Each structure stands twice: as C-alpha cells, then as structure tokens.
Amino acid sequence: MSPRDLLQDPCWHADDLGKALPDSPHAVSVALPRWQDVVAYEEKDPACLKALQAIYPRFGFHPLVAEIAQKAREEHGCADGSAWPYPTAAAAERARFHCQRSEPMAKTTIKTILGLPCLLTDAKGCSAAKAFWQHSGLGASSRQAASALGHEPFPSLQASADAQTLLRRRLAEIYGCDPELVQLHPSGMAALTKALQAITALRPGKPCLQLGFPYVDVLKLPEVVFEGCDLLLTTELNRLALEFDRRQPAAVIVELPSNPMLQCVDLPAVARLAQARGIPVIADDTIGSPLNLDALPHADLVFSSLTKSFAGRGDILAGSLVVSPNSRWREELSGELSTALAPLGDADAIALEQASRDVAQRLPQLNNACQYLAGKLASHPAVTRVHHPGQCANFQALMRPGAGHGCLLSFELWGGIEQAKRVYDALQVCKGPSLGTSFTLVCPYVLLAHYNELSWAESCGVPSHLLRVSVGLEDPDNLWRRFEMAFKA
C-alpha cells in the first residue's frame, strides 16, 4: 500500500487522530486534528495516548525505542522505574550524571540492551531522566532502534561515512565555512547540548542568557541541565549592555527568528556588545534557515535542527553545530567540540543526505508559499494579527541575496480562543507538532509547548490562542482556499 499523500489527502478528520505524519515508520509528527485532541494529549488522556502511532521523538518514545526500553525494564527488574535507550555510553553516562545531580537519592545504572546503552532508574529518578531525554535530544533514534531489534539491517559504515562527508560539505557550502567547522548531531537539541557543554568548560559556573521568547527546550536545556538560564525580553541595546555587564553570562543565546512569534534581535549589535565583554554568542537558525540567513559572521556557534526544512520529509531527526571561523574562541571551541556525546546515527545520516539533496530548490518554494499565505491572512477580516519574519527589519538585515523568510508564520483571530478552536478543527490541512515539512502543518503551538505555564507565556506576550503554520508545497491558492473555508466554519 502506497504511503498517504499528505499534500492531496491531509490528516485533518477526527478519525485521523494519532496517525503518523508523514506516513513513515520514522515519522516525527503525529496528527492532532481537533483542538480537544491537543488538550487530551497534554492532559495525558489514556484514549488519546493509545491512539498515537507516532510522537515527536524528544517528547516521548517512538514505538521501536519504547520496545527496547520495555526489554530493558523486564530484563533488569525495573517495574517501578524507567529505562532510557541512548546511542552511546557517553550519552547514557551524561544522562545518569544529570539524574544523580538532580535526584541524589535516586538509584541509577546503565545496562546495554541489544547494543544500545540504557539508563535505568528507580521511581525517584524518572522525572529527571525524562527531562534530560526531552531537553538534550541525545536519545536513541527510531532507525537505531529498528536496526537493534532486527527490523532493519545495519547500514554500511562506509555508506554512512560517505553520507556524513557529503552532509558536512553541503552545510559548509551553505554557511560559507570549512567542512571541519561543521558537526553533525542526533538532533538540533543535541547540537545545543554539545555547544553548552563546550561553553561550560570555557566559562564554568555561569548561567546563560536567552534573548527573546524562545522555543521551549532552548530555554529549558541550559536552565535544567546546565548552569541555569535567564530570560531577557527587551531588545533595547542600552538595556542589553547593562544586563550583559551585570550578569556576565556564560553565553548569549538567540533564535533567528523566535518561535512562535517570529521576531529577531539585532544580531550584529548584540554580537558587538557581547564580544566587547568577552561573552560568546550562540545562534539558532533553524526557523530562518542558513540558506536564507547569514548568521555565522556574528555568532560564535550556530546550531540548527536539520529535522525541519533541511530534511523536509518529517521522518529524520538530526542537527548541526557550526563554529564560526571568526570566533575569538575558535580554537578552544573546536577542541572542546572534538568529540560528540552521540554522533548522528548511520542510517539517519544516509537518509538525511538523500532527503537534503533538493533543499536549495525546495526552500525557495517554501519561502514564497509562506510569504503568499502571510499576505492573504493579513488582509482577511477574521485575522487580527500575523507574525512573519518579513515584518522584522532585524531578520531582513541578515538575509542572503535573493533569499526569503522561511516556511513559518503564526496568526491570531478575532474571537480569541473560541474562534481559534473552530478554525483549527475546520482546517483541511495536517495538524500536529514540528515544522519544515513538504506538507503544511498547523498547531496551537502555545498549548503544545507551554500547556502548564500558559499564564507565564501570556505575560511574555505569547497568547494561547495563537495558531502556528508551517507552510508546505501545496498549491498556494488551493491552500489559501482551505483557510478561507475554515474561517467560514
């Protein structure tokens, strides 16, 4: 049976709940077609969770990874605790270190199951182990689990090495740097984990400083796993200078642009302020894409989730970390980054190399389609506000010649959350987490990312009724008609 064509036949009906997005054994998104499904998922409703055929890999276990975790629990008498499969002993040991630091009374051990090191914890260690799994992005991938279980063959090591060489060259060409400055990781968050590990070695005992409202785990990772992270929402440069002087953070972290508000700091100015004070800058260009933005001249480290628009398929988890050739810490950072906690998996590298061959042709289509939809939404009477990087001068200042603004927008509706529910339920597009896929994905992002802290998000200017849209390769006019119909529902 052929995989479902989500461009023509999206998962938007109530009975599509839980279907894998895309129709792939390694899908990283899942269909949540109604607002009530999102709430049920966040409330951990058993009926909803039972329906899920996939899940975003850092937020829960892929079914194949869950199978290995279950084997680990059964073999080692861990009925009341938890098991967490990792691709390397180094990653599992780092997870264990976090558990021991967070819960000193917890019992933890590492056992190898089917070739994968698994962190085993008692009940006291479950919460800390889950937090590390989610925030760090270092867990075993579905392809690694499939090979370990014998469902898929182990790939050729030479084929993997060739794929990784091609990927580093491809990314180096995009960034305009030497391939030796490009690292591949199991996810974007794993890339940030390694970046923060290097920064902590250079500037120990200091918290980071996040500028602007960020993607949830970009804030949570340094806050929970490393030395802490303070959030600063101001963009006023004099205030930033004062805060840099007062706090002397380990590093400044910026998103280009932010998720989901799609705003962008004045990166060149921030970099000048930070460099004058000896503070490294870490930039996340996942949403903007390095094909659109040239951030490397202004940041010391740039990380990206290659899962998103670089791969485009929605069934590959991967990340990259690039050291700026202009960084004053280039040699120190390169030394600290010389070994990865977990390399990109062999099968994942091969799949990513194949999927990203057309990224230079695909991304401009996504740019244009998103720009078109943003314009249509902005002129519709049902819409109160559209958030899109095209409105941000700081984003445009970083754009490469002839580039676009990426595939992501967010919008708000008259009528607040009740109208958002009606429109969301009626939209005839795929609905679920993640972004950058070739098919359009819509989600009530704030509910998915901040369900237990909605008031805090609102206080930061991020409303819970906001709808986030990752625009795909559907015919733009046809896609707009689907939105028009939903507004009339």
C-alpha positions as CSV (number, residue, x, y, z in Angstrom):
1,M,0.0,0.0,0.0
2,S,1.4,3.4,-1.0
3,P,2.1,6.0,1.7
4,R,-0.7,8.6,2.1
5,D,0.0,11.7,0.0
6,L,-0.4,14.4,2.6
7,L,-0.3,17.2,0.0
8,Q,-3.6,15.9,-1.5
9,D,-5.1,14.0,1.4
10,P,-4.1,15.7,4.7
11,C,-4.8,14.2,8.1
12,W,-7.5,16.6,9.3
13,H,-10.5,14.4,10.1
14,A,-11.4,13.4,13.7
15,D,-10.6,9.8,12.9
16,D,-7.1,10.7,11.8
17,L,-6.1,11.2,15.4
18,G,-2.8,9.6,16.2
19,K,-1.7,8.9,12.6
20,A,1.9,9.3,11.8
21,L,2.9,12.5,10.0
22,P,4.2,11.6,7.4
23,D,3.1,8.1,6.7
24,S,6.5,6.7,7.6
25,P,7.8,4.2,10.2
26,H,10.2,7.0,11.4
27,A,7.7,10.0,11.4
28,V,8.5,12.7,13.9
29,S,5.0,14.3,14.0
30,V,1.6,13.0,14.8
31,A,-2.0,14.0,13.8
32,L,-3.9,16.0,16.4
33,P,-6.8,17.1,14.2
34,R,-9.0,18.8,16.8
35,W,-8.3,21.3,19.5
36,Q,-9.7,18.8,22.0
37,D,-7.1,16.3,20.8
38,V,-4.3,18.7,21.7
39,V,-5.8,19.2,25.2
40,A,-6.3,15.4,25.6
41,Y,-2.7,14.8,24.6
42,E,-1.5,17.4,27.1
43,E,-3.7,16.0,29.8
44,K,-2.3,12.5,29.1
45,D,-5.8,11.2,28.4
46,P,-5.4,7.4,28.0
47,A,-7.7,7.1,25.0
48,C,-5.7,9.8,23.2
49,L,-2.3,8.4,24.0
50,K,-3.4,4.9,23.0
51,A,-4.3,6.3,19.5
52,L,-0.9,7.8,18.9
53,Q,1.1,5.9,16.2
54,A,4.0,8.3,16.5
55,I,5.2,11.2,18.7
56,Y,7.8,13.9,18.4
57,P,10.9,11.8,19.5
58,R,12.1,14.0,22.3
59,F,8.6,14.3,23.9
60,G,8.1,10.6,24.1
61,F,9.3,7.2,22.9
62,H,8.9,6.2,19.3
63,P,7.3,2.7,19.4
64,L,10.6,1.0,18.4
65,V,12.5,2.8,21.1
66,A,9.7,2.0,23.5
67,E,10.2,-1.7,22.7
68,I,13.8,-1.5,23.7
69,A,13.0,0.4,26.8
70,Q,10.5,-2.2,27.8
71,K,13.0,-5.0,27.2
72,A,15.5,-3.2,29.5
73,R,12.9,-2.9,32.3
74,E,11.9,-6.5,32.0
75,E,15.4,-7.9,31.9
76,H,16.6,-5.8,34.8
77,G,13.6,-5.8,37.2
78,C,12.8,-2.1,36.7
79,A,9.0,-2.3,37.0
80,D,8.5,0.8,39.1
81,G,11.3,2.8,37.4
82,S,12.2,3.8,33.8
83,A,14.6,2.9,31.1
84,W,16.0,5.3,28.5
85,P,17.9,3.9,25.4
86,Y,20.9,6.0,24.2
87,P,23.1,5.5,21.2
88,T,26.4,5.8,23.1
89,A,27.8,5.1,26.6
90,A,28.9,8.7,26.8
91,A,25.3,10.0,26.2
92,A,23.9,7.5,28.8
93,E,26.5,8.5,31.3
94,R,25.7,12.2,30.8
95,A,22.0,11.4,31.4
96,R,23.0,9.4,34.6
97,F,25.1,12.4,35.8
98,H,22.1,14.7,35.4
99,C,19.9,12.3,37.4
100,Q,22.4,12.0,40.2
101,R,22.8,15.7,40.4
102,S,19.0,16.4,40.2
103,E,17.9,13.5,42.5
104,P,20.8,12.4,44.7
105,M,18.7,9.7,46.4
106,A,17.7,8.1,43.1
107,K,19.2,4.7,42.1
108,T,20.5,4.6,38.5
109,T,22.5,2.2,36.5
110,I,23.4,1.7,32.8
111,K,22.9,-1.6,31.0
112,T,23.3,-2.5,27.4
113,I,20.3,-3.9,25.6
114,L,20.6,-5.1,22.0
115,G,23.8,-3.0,21.7
116,L,22.2,0.2,23.0
117,P,23.2,1.6,26.4
118,C,20.1,2.2,28.5
119,L,19.9,4.4,31.6
120,L,17.8,2.6,34.2
121,T,16.3,4.5,37.1
122,D,14.1,3.8,40.1
123,A,10.8,5.7,40.6
124,K,12.7,8.6,42.2
125,G,14.8,9.1,39.1
126,C,12.1,9.0,36.4
127,S,11.3,12.7,36.3
128,A,15.0,13.8,36.0
129,A,15.6,11.1,33.4
130,K,12.6,12.2,31.3
131,A,13.7,15.9,31.5
132,F,17.2,15.0,30.2
133,W,15.8,12.9,27.4
134,Q,13.5,15.7,26.3
135,H,15.8,18.6,26.6
136,S,19.1,17.1,25.5
137,G,17.9,15.4,22.3
138,L,20.5,12.6,22.8
139,G,18.2,9.6,22.9
140,A,18.5,6.7,20.5
141,S,16.7,7.3,17.2
142,S,14.0,5.1,15.7
143,R,16.4,3.9,12.9
144,Q,18.9,2.9,15.5
145,A,16.2,1.0,17.4
146,A,15.0,-0.6,14.2
147,S,18.4,-2.0,13.5
148,A,19.0,-3.1,17.1
149,L,15.7,-5.0,17.0
150,G,16.5,-6.6,13.7
151,H,13.6,-4.9,11.8
152,E,16.0,-3.1,9.5
153,P,19.6,-4.0,8.5
154,F,22.5,-2.2,10.0
155,P,23.7,0.2,7.3
156,S,27.1,0.1,5.7
157,L,29.7,2.1,7.8
158,Q,31.2,3.3,4.5
159,A,27.9,4.5,3.2
160,S,27.3,6.3,6.5
161,A,30.8,7.9,6.4
162,D,30.3,9.0,2.8
163,A,26.9,10.5,3.7
164,Q,28.3,12.4,6.6
165,T,31.1,13.8,4.5
166,L,28.6,14.9,1.9
167,L,26.4,16.5,4.5
168,R,29.3,18.4,6.1
169,R,30.3,19.7,2.7
170,R,26.7,20.6,1.8
171,L,26.3,22.6,5.1
172,A,29.8,24.1,4.8
173,E,28.9,25.4,1.3
174,I,25.7,26.9,2.7
175,Y,27.4,28.5,5.7
176,G,30.5,29.6,3.7
177,C,33.0,27.8,6.0
178,D,35.4,24.9,6.1
179,P,33.7,21.5,6.5
180,E,35.9,20.8,9.5
181,L,33.9,23.5,11.4
182,V,30.7,21.6,10.8
183,Q,29.5,18.9,13.3
184,L,26.5,16.6,12.9
185,H,24.4,15.5,15.9
186,P,21.4,13.3,16.5
187,S,19.1,16.4,16.8
188,G,19.1,20.2,17.0
189,M,18.9,20.0,20.8
190,A,21.8,17.5,20.9
191,A,23.8,20.1,19.0
192,L,22.9,22.7,21.6
193,T,23.8,20.3,24.3
194,K,27.3,19.9,22.9
195,A,27.6,23.7,22.4
196,L,26.6,24.3,26.1
197,Q,29.0,21.6,27.3
198,A,31.8,23.4,25.4
199,I,30.8,26.8,26.8
200,T,30.5,25.5,30.3
201,A,34.1,24.2,30.0
202,L,35.3,27.7,28.9
203,R,33.2,29.7,31.3
204,P,32.2,27.4,34.2
205,G,29.7,28.2,36.9
206,K,27.8,30.8,34.9
207,P,24.2,30.8,33.7
208,C,23.3,31.6,30.1
209,L,21.2,34.5,28.9
210,Q,18.4,33.9,26.4
211,L,17.3,37.0,24.4
212,G,13.7,36.9,23.3
213,F,10.9,34.4,24.0
214,P,12.4,31.1,22.7
215,Y,11.4,27.6,21.7
216,V,10.7,25.8,25.0
217,D,13.7,23.5,25.1
218,V,16.2,26.1,24.0
219,L,15.4,27.7,27.3
220,K,14.9,24.6,29.4
221,L,18.1,22.8,28.4
222,P,20.5,25.4,29.9
223,E,18.1,26.1,32.7
224,V,17.6,22.5,33.8
225,V,20.6,20.5,32.6
226,F,23.4,23.1,32.8
227,E,24.1,26.1,35.0
228,G,20.8,27.9,34.5
229,C,19.4,30.4,32.0
230,D,17.8,33.8,32.5
231,L,15.3,35.1,30.0
232,L,15.5,38.7,28.8
233,L,12.7,40.0,26.6
234,T,14.0,43.5,26.0
235,T,15.7,44.4,22.7
236,E,16.8,47.9,23.7
237,L,20.6,47.9,23.2
238,N,21.4,50.2,26.2
239,R,19.5,47.9,28.5
240,L,21.2,44.8,27.0
241,A,24.6,46.4,27.6
242,L,23.7,47.0,31.2
243,E,22.4,43.4,31.6
244,F,25.5,41.9,30.0
245,D,27.7,43.9,32.4
246,R,25.6,43.0,35.4
247,R,25.1,39.3,34.7
248,Q,28.3,38.3,32.8
249,P,26.5,35.2,31.4
250,A,28.3,32.1,30.1
251,A,26.8,32.8,26.7
252,V,24.0,34.7,25.0
253,I,21.5,32.6,23.1
254,V,19.4,33.9,20.3
255,E,16.8,32.4,17.9
256,L,16.7,33.6,14.3
257,P,13.7,34.2,14.4
258,S,12.0,33.3,17.7
259,N,9.4,30.5,17.9
260,P,6.4,31.2,17.7
261,M,6.4,35.0,17.5
262,L,9.0,35.1,14.7
263,Q,10.8,38.1,16.0
264,C,14.6,38.6,15.6
265,V,17.1,40.5,17.7
266,D,19.6,42.9,16.1
267,L,22.3,40.2,15.9
268,P,25.2,42.3,14.7
269,A,24.6,44.8,17.5
270,V,24.1,42.1,20.1
271,A,27.3,40.4,19.0
272,R,29.3,43.6,19.3
273,L,28.0,44.2,22.8
274,A,28.8,40.6,23.8
275,Q,32.2,40.4,22.1
276,A,33.3,43.6,23.8
277,R,32.6,41.9,27.2
278,G,34.1,38.5,26.3
279,I,30.7,36.7,26.1
280,P,30.2,34.1,23.4
281,V,27.0,34.2,21.2
282,I,25.1,31.0,20.3
283,A,22.5,31.4,17.5
284,D,19.7,29.0,16.4
285,D,18.9,29.5,12.7
286,T,16.5,26.5,12.4
287,I,13.4,28.5,11.5
288,G,15.1,31.1,9.4
289,S,17.4,28.5,7.7
290,P,21.0,29.1,6.8
291,L,20.0,29.2,3.2
292,N,18.1,32.4,4.0
293,L,20.2,33.9,6.8
294,D,23.9,34.6,7.2
295,A,24.4,34.5,11.0
296,L,27.8,32.9,11.2
297,P,29.8,36.2,10.9
298,H,28.1,37.4,14.1
299,A,27.8,34.3,16.3
300,D,30.5,32.1,17.8
301,L,28.4,29.0,17.4
302,V,25.3,28.3,15.2
303,F,23.1,25.3,15.7
304,S,20.2,24.1,13.7
305,S,17.6,21.3,13.7
306,L,18.2,19.6,10.4
307,T,14.9,17.7,11.0
308,K,13.0,20.7,9.8
309,S,13.3,22.3,6.4
310,F,16.8,21.0,5.6
311,A,15.4,17.4,5.5
312,G,11.9,18.4,4.7
313,R,10.4,14.9,5.0
314,G,9.4,14.9,8.6
315,D,10.9,11.5,9.3
316,I,14.6,12.2,10.1
317,L,15.9,13.5,13.4
318,A,19.3,15.4,13.0
319,G,21.1,18.6,14.0
320,S,24.2,20.6,13.1
321,L,26.6,22.7,15.0
322,V,29.0,25.1,13.3
323,V,31.9,27.0,14.8
324,S,32.4,30.5,13.3
325,P,35.8,30.9,11.6
326,N,35.7,34.4,13.0
327,S,35.2,33.5,16.6
328,R,37.9,34.5,19.1
329,W,37.3,31.2,20.8
330,R,37.5,29.2,17.6
331,E,40.4,27.0,18.7
332,E,39.1,26.5,22.2
333,L,35.6,25.6,21.0
334,S,36.9,23.3,18.3
335,G,38.9,21.5,20.9
336,E,36.0,21.1,23.3
337,L,33.8,20.0,20.4
338,S,36.2,17.5,19.0
339,T,34.2,14.5,20.4
340,A,30.4,14.2,20.3
341,L,28.3,12.8,23.1
342,A,26.5,11.0,20.4
343,P,27.2,11.2,16.6
344,L,24.4,11.3,14.1
345,G,23.3,7.7,13.6
346,D,24.5,5.8,10.5
347,A,21.0,5.2,9.0
348,D,19.9,8.7,9.9
349,A,22.9,10.2,8.1
350,I,22.2,8.3,5.0
351,A,18.5,9.2,5.0
352,L,19.4,12.9,5.7
353,E,21.9,13.1,2.9
354,Q,19.3,11.8,0.4
355,A,16.5,14.0,1.7
356,S,18.5,17.2,1.6
357,R,19.8,16.9,-1.9
358,D,17.0,19.2,-3.1
359,V,17.0,21.7,-0.2
360,A,18.3,24.5,-2.4
361,Q,15.4,24.1,-4.8
362,R,12.7,23.3,-2.1
363,L,13.4,26.0,0.4
364,P,12.6,28.9,-2.0
365,Q,9.3,27.3,-2.8
366,L,8.5,27.2,1.0
367,N,9.7,30.8,1.4
368,N,7.4,32.0,-1.4
369,A,4.4,30.0,-0.3
370,C,4.7,31.2,3.3
371,Q,5.0,34.8,2.2
372,Y,1.9,34.4,0.0
373,L,-0.1,32.9,2.8
374,A,1.1,35.6,5.3
375,G,-0.2,38.3,2.9
376,K,-3.5,36.7,2.4
377,L,-4.0,36.2,6.2
378,A,-3.1,39.8,6.9
379,S,-5.8,41.1,4.6
380,H,-8.6,38.8,5.9
381,P,-11.1,40.4,8.3
382,A,-11.1,37.3,10.6
383,V,-7.4,37.8,11.4
384,T,-6.3,40.3,13.9
385,R,-2.5,39.8,13.6
386,V,0.0,37.9,11.6
387,H,3.5,37.1,12.8
388,H,6.0,36.6,10.0
389,P,9.8,37.4,9.7
390,G,9.0,39.6,6.7
391,Q,7.8,42.2,9.1
392,C,11.2,42.2,11.0
393,A,13.9,44.6,9.9
394,N,16.5,42.7,12.0
395,F,15.7,39.5,10.1
396,Q,16.0,41.2,6.8
397,A,19.4,42.7,7.7
398,L,20.7,39.1,8.0
399,M,19.2,37.8,4.8
400,R,21.4,36.5,2.0
401,P,20.9,38.0,-1.5
402,G,17.7,36.7,-3.1
403,A,16.7,34.8,0.0
404,G,13.3,34.5,1.7
405,H,11.9,34.4,5.2
406,G,11.4,30.7,5.8
407,C,8.3,28.5,6.0
408,L,6.8,29.6,9.3
409,L,4.1,32.1,10.4
410,S,1.7,32.5,13.3
411,F,-1.6,34.3,13.4
412,E,-4.3,35.4,15.8
413,L,-8.1,35.7,15.2
414,W,-10.9,37.9,16.3
415,G,-12.8,36.0,18.9
416,G,-9.8,34.7,20.7
417,I,-9.5,31.1,21.8
418,E,-13.1,30.0,20.9
419,Q,-12.7,31.2,17.3
420,A,-9.2,29.6,17.2
421,K,-10.8,26.3,18.2
422,R,-13.4,26.5,15.4
423,V,-10.9,27.4,12.8
424,Y,-8.3,24.8,13.9
425,D,-10.9,22.0,13.8
426,A,-12.2,23.0,10.4
427,L,-8.8,23.5,8.7
428,Q,-8.3,20.8,6.0
429,V,-4.5,20.5,6.5
430,C,-2.4,18.2,8.6
431,K,-2.3,19.3,12.2
432,G,0.4,18.4,14.7
433,P,3.8,19.4,16.0
434,S,7.1,20.1,14.1
435,L,7.7,22.3,11.1
436,G,9.6,22.5,7.8
437,T,7.8,19.5,6.2
438,S,6.8,19.4,2.5
439,F,3.2,19.3,3.7
440,T,1.6,22.1,5.7
441,L,1.4,21.6,9.4
442,V,-0.7,23.7,11.8
443,C,-0.8,23.6,15.6
444,P,-1.9,25.6,18.6
445,Y,1.8,25.9,19.5
446,V,1.5,27.5,22.9
447,L,-0.7,24.7,24.2
448,L,1.7,22.1,22.9
449,A,4.8,23.8,24.3
450,H,3.6,25.6,27.4
451,Y,0.4,23.9,28.5
452,N,1.4,24.0,32.2
453,E,2.6,27.6,32.0
454,L,0.1,29.4,29.8
455,S,-0.2,32.4,32.1
456,W,3.5,32.8,32.0
457,A,3.6,32.6,28.2
458,E,0.7,35.2,28.1
459,S,2.8,37.5,30.4
460,C,5.6,37.3,27.9
461,G,3.2,38.4,25.1
462,V,2.6,34.9,23.6
463,P,-1.2,34.2,23.5
464,S,-2.5,30.7,23.9
465,H,-5.0,31.1,21.0
466,L,-2.2,31.7,18.5
467,L,-2.1,29.3,15.6
468,R,1.3,28.4,14.1
469,V,1.6,27.4,10.4
470,S,4.4,25.6,8.8
471,V,3.6,26.2,5.1
472,G,4.3,23.3,2.7
473,L,4.5,22.7,-1.0
474,E,0.7,22.6,-1.7
475,D,-0.6,24.8,-4.5
476,P,-0.7,28.2,-2.7
477,D,-4.1,29.2,-4.0
478,N,-5.5,25.8,-3.0
479,L,-4.0,26.1,0.4
480,W,-5.5,29.6,0.9
481,R,-8.9,28.3,-0.1
482,R,-8.7,25.8,2.7
483,F,-8.0,28.6,5.2
484,E,-10.9,30.7,3.8
485,M,-13.3,27.7,4.2
486,A,-12.1,27.3,7.8
487,F,-12.8,30.9,8.6
488,K,-16.4,30.4,7.5
489,A,-16.9,27.4,9.6
